[in-house]
């Protein structure tokens, strides 16, 4: 059994290896890291990298499950999944879980480039589940430079501060969705808020193992 990953940040290799080990997965794993895909998508839009992402995911599709761990690139993974149904986007499992939390969801993102993909998927999952989700988006743009220079403590602190500030200005939401994989680092810093705070990597790793095992 082999699970393959397409990443846009090298830090996710350790993250997903750790999660697979935690979940008892003993099969092979393949990691391809292509940070230029996110950089180019942010600068020029998804269409600029569509062919490259489709090619990379199709090449990895010899594995039993393929996970695209970049939320910005998620819509392209959905397209590839039409011909390779074991190609997965990282945020679908967490979106499905979010739909069961309640209608008032604070959706935290760090990159503007992922907002449309995130909200479109959340709406699609809510429609499929027959529920209503009314997302409140909070952009933690100040956090991303910390991530880019490898200051993950600063990154997590900045996200948590932005979210707490937003919540202090309005009603407490039913739950908080940390929409990008890297944002899981802030999850523990928000555990005292008394509401669900969820991120994508653990649920995505579970889904990848299940899909790989079914082939």
Long-range contacts (C-beta under 8 A, 24 or more apart in sequence): 1-27, 1-28, 1-64, 1-212, 1-213, 2-27, 2-28, 2-29, 2-30, 2-62, 2-63, 2-64, 2-212, 3-27, 3-28, 3-29, 3-30, 3-63, 3-64, 3-65, 3-66, 3-67, 3-208, 3-209, 3-212, 4-29, 4-30, 4-31, 4-32, 4-60, 4-61, 4-62, 4-63, 4-65, 4-66, 4-67, 5-29, 5-30, 5-31, 5-32, 5-60, 5-66, 5-67, 5-68, 5-69, 6-32, 6-34, 6-53, 6-56, 6-57, 6-60, 6-66, 6-67, 6-68, 6-69, 6-70, 6-73, 7-31, 7-32, 7-33, 7-34, 7-69, 7-70, 8-33, 8-34, 8-35, 8-37, 8-38, 8-69, 8-70, 8-72, 8-73, 9-33, 9-35, 9-38, 9-147, 9-182, 10-35, 11-150, 11-152, 11-182, 12-69, 12-181, 12-182, 12-201, 15-181, 15-184, 15-201, 16-67, 16-69, 16-201, 16-205, 19-201, 19-202, 19-205, 20-205, 20-209, 23-205, 23-206, 23-209, 25-205, 25-209, 27-64, 27-212, 30-60, 30-63, 32-56, 32-60, 37-70, 37-73, 38-70, 38-72, 38-73, 38-113, 41-72, 41-73, 41-113, 42-72, 42-111, 42-113, 46-72, 46-73, 46-75, 46-76, 49-73, 49-76, 50-76, 53-77, 53-80, 54-79, 54-80, 57-84, 57-87, 58-84, 60-87, 61-86, 61-87, 63-212, 64-211, 64-212, 64-213, 64-215, 65-208, 65-209, 65-211, 65-212, 65-215, 67-204, 67-205, 67-207, 67-208, 69-181, 69-201, 69-204, 70-181, 71-109, 71-114, 71-117, 71-118, 71-179, 71-180, 71-181, 71-200, 72-111, 72-113, 72-114, 72-117, 74-117, 74-121, 75-117, 75-120, 86-211, 86-212, 86-215, 88-204, 88-207, 88-208, 88-211, 89-121, 90-181, 90-200, 90-201, 90-204, 91-118, 91-121, 91-179, 91-200, 91-204, 92-121, 92-125, 92-204, 92-207, 93-200, 93-203, 93-204, 93-206, 93-207, 94-177, 94-198, 94-199, 94-200, 94-203, 94-204, 95-121, 95-122, 95-125, 95-177, 96-125, 96-129, 97-198, 97-203, 98-122, 98-125, 98-133, 98-175, 98-177, 98-198, 99-125, 99-126, 99-129, 99-131, 99-133, 100-129, 100-131, 101-174, 101-175, 101-196, 101-198, 102-173, 102-174, 102-175, 103-131, 103-132, 103-133, 103-134, 103-174, 104-134, 104-136, 104-171, 104-173, 104-174, 104-175, 105-133, 105-134, 105-135, 105-136, 105-173, 105-174, 105-175, 105-176, 105-177, 106-135, 106-136, 106-138, 106-163, 106-166, 106-167, 106-173, 106-175, 106-176, 106-177, 107-135, 107-136, 107-137, 107-138, 107-177, 107-179, 108-137, 108-138, 108-140, 108-159, 108-162, 108-163, 108-176, 108-177, 108-178, 108-179, 108-183, 108-186, 109-137, 109-138, 109-139, 109-140, 109-179, 109-180, 109-183, 110-139, 110-140, 110-141, 110-143, 110-144, 110-147, 110-159, 110-180, 110-182, 110-183, 111-141, 111-144, 111-180, 112-139, 112-141, 114-179, 114-180, 115-139, 118-179, 122-177, 135-177, 136-166, 136-170, 136-173, 138-162, 138-163, 138-166, 147-182, 152-185, 155-182, 155-185, 155-186, 156-185, 156-186, 156-188, 156-189, 157-186, 157-189, 159-183, 159-185, 159-186, 159-189, 160-186, 160-189, 160-190, 163-190, 164-190, 164-193, 167-193
